[in-house]
Amino acid sequence: RWVLLGRDSGILRRIFDLLDFCAMKDLLKLNKRDWIGLACWFLLSVLIGIIALPLMIWREVYQYDKYQLPRFEWEDVVRYSPVIIIGSVVNYWLLNLLL
């Protein structure tokens, strides 16, 4: 992948290393627990709207502190955020229909 960037790719190489594309691929790998989490966050965001987003981030920070995890699980934040946003849109549409 560095052949295409040429010799003056020091900055781009650092950016790619920071992003760690192998970890980015892990965002798309979902196990049973991840599917359950996606469904639960979607349902919660349909019920309470966009408030679910800071709640989910607070939960991830709480787990990081309480269980003293070796690293913050940013993958979960990235994975659940679009689902919460979609659920919040559904919440908005339902409120407009009902009210």
C-alpha positions, 0 to 999 in steps of 0.5 A: 500500500505504500508503493502508491504513495511514493517516497514523500509519504511520511505524513500519510504513513503516520496517519495510516498507522494511527488509524490502524486499518486492521482495527477498522476491519474489526468494526464490521465483525459482529458477534451475537453480543454485538447484535444484541447490543445493536438491537437494544440501543436501537430500541432505547433510542426509539423510546428516548431519542438522541438522549441515548447517545450520551447515555451510551458514551457514559456507559462505555466510560463507566465500564472502562473505569469500573472494570479497569479495561486495558483500553477504551472500547471506541469500537462500540461507540463507533458501532452503536452511534449510527444505530442510535441516530437512526433510532432517534430519527424513528423516534422523531417520526413517531412523535410527529405522527402521534402528536 
